[in-house]
Amino acid sequence: MTLQIDNPSIMAHLKAVLKAIQGVKVLSSDETLVDDATTDQPNATTLSAMKEAEGSTDAGVVRMDSLQSFMASMD
């Protein structure tokens, strides 16, 4: 999943929530943008996830006000 979060306090809160979830790893929180010419091509898993995300199925609302509500919104 790729997120762009411009508010530093929201980013800090999100990182704290994600760190509490087993199996979730933040791969990069670099605030600089990478030039498209230097970006690697996505692998098959990523391409599949991108196609799924473009589909008509909506994941619904993700609640971020607490870890419990976040986890419940993932069901």
N, C-alpha and C positions, 0 to 999 in steps of 0.2 A: 504494500500500500504506500502511496506517495501522498504526503500532505504538505501544503505550504501554509505555514502559520506565521503571520507577521507580528503578532503580539508576543513579546518575550515572556510575559507572565503566564499566558496560556500555554506556550511551548514548555515552560518549566513544569507547569502542573501536569501536562500530558506526559512528559518524560517520567515524572514521579509515578503516575498511574501505570504506565507501561512497564516500568521496572518491577512493579508489584505483581505482574502477571507472569506466571511460569510459562516458559516457551516463547516469550516475545523478546525480540532483540531489536534495538534501534541500530540500523546499519550506518546511518549518517545523519548528523544533525548540523552539518556544515551550512553556514549561512551564505556561502558564496554559490553562485549559479555556475553550473558546468556547461561549457560550450558544447552544443550538439555534435560538432565535428569530432570531439574527443570522447564522446560517450560510447560505451560498448553496446552492441546489439543485445536486446533482451533474449534470455534463454527460452526454451520451449515452455517451461512452467509459467514464466512471466507472461509470455505471449498468450497462453491459455487463459490466465487470470485477467488479462486485459480484454480479451474477447468476451469473457463472462461478464466483466464489469460494463461493457458496452451494451449488453443485452437488456431486455425489458424487465428483468427481475430486480426489484429494489430490495436492498438489504434492510431497509427500515431506519428507524431513529436510533442513534447511538447516544446514550446518556453518559455524560462525563462529570456529573456532580459528585459522584462517589465511586469507589471501586465496586461496591455491591451493585449499584445501579448500572454501571458499565458492564459488569459481567452478566447481569440479568438481561441487558439489551442485546447481548450476543446470542442468546438462545433463539 
